[in-house]
């Protein structure tokens, strides 16, 4: 039982790196595995990399055609 808890605790930096990378528009699995080699360093590197996702207001869900037409006509 303690081995399972230890394994879960040791995976925290890898999961955090993957989630942070995904939120920045980068590959989750690539950064997850890089974080096995350099756990804390990979997190620091991710913090200094530029965000790949555009920062405009259209980064959410795409509107349906009838909603776009209604929005543009007003």
C-alpha positions as CSV (number, residue, x, y, z in Angstrom):
1,X,0.0,0.0,0.0
2,X,2.7,2.6,0.8
3,X,4.3,1.9,-2.6
4,X,1.1,2.9,-4.4
5,X,0.9,6.1,-2.5
6,X,4.6,6.9,-3.2
7,X,4.1,6.2,-6.9
8,X,1.1,8.5,-7.0
9,X,3.1,11.3,-5.2
10,X,6.0,10.8,-7.6
11,X,3.8,11.3,-10.6
12,X,2.6,14.8,-9.5
13,X,5.3,16.8,-11.3
14,X,4.7,14.8,-14.5
15,X,0.9,15.4,-14.4
16,X,1.3,19.1,-13.6
17,X,3.8,19.5,-16.5
18,X,1.4,17.7,-18.9
19,X,-1.6,19.8,-17.9
20,X,0.4,23.0,-18.0
21,X,1.7,22.1,-21.5
22,X,-1.8,21.3,-22.7
23,X,-3.2,24.6,-21.5
24,X,-0.4,26.4,-23.4
25,X,-1.2,24.6,-26.6
26,X,1.6,22.1,-26.4
27,X,1.7,18.3,-26.5
28,X,0.6,16.7,-23.1
29,X,2.5,13.4,-23.6
30,X,5.7,15.0,-24.8
31,X,6.0,17.1,-21.7
32,X,4.7,14.3,-19.5
33,X,7.6,12.1,-20.5
34,X,10.2,14.9,-20.5
35,X,9.2,15.6,-16.9
36,X,10.3,12.0,-16.0
37,X,13.9,13.0,-17.0
38,X,13.9,16.5,-15.6
39,X,11.0,16.8,-13.2
40,X,11.3,20.3,-11.8
41,X,13.4,21.8,-14.6
42,X,10.7,20.9,-17.2
43,X,8.1,22.9,-15.2
44,X,10.4,25.9,-15.1
45,X,11.0,25.6,-18.8
46,X,7.3,25.5,-19.5
47,X,6.7,28.6,-17.4
48,X,9.2,30.6,-19.7
49,X,7.9,29.3,-23.0
50,X,5.5,31.4,-25.0
51,X,1.9,30.3,-25.3
52,X,1.1,28.7,-28.6
53,X,-2.6,29.4,-28.4
54,X,-3.9,32.7,-29.8
55,X,-5.0,35.1,-27.1
56,X,-8.0,36.6,-28.9
57,X,-11.6,36.2,-27.8
58,X,-12.4,33.4,-30.3
59,X,-10.4,30.7,-28.5
60,X,-13.6,29.1,-27.0
61,X,-16.3,27.1,-28.7
62,X,-17.3,27.9,-32.3
63,X,-20.7,29.4,-32.6
64,X,-23.4,27.7,-34.7
65,X,-24.1,29.3,-38.1
66,X,-27.5,30.7,-37.1
67,X,-26.0,32.3,-34.0
68,X,-23.2,33.8,-36.0
69,X,-25.7,35.3,-38.5
70,X,-27.8,36.7,-35.7
71,X,-24.8,38.2,-34.0
72,X,-23.5,39.8,-37.1
73,X,-26.8,41.3,-38.1
74,X,-27.3,43.2,-34.9
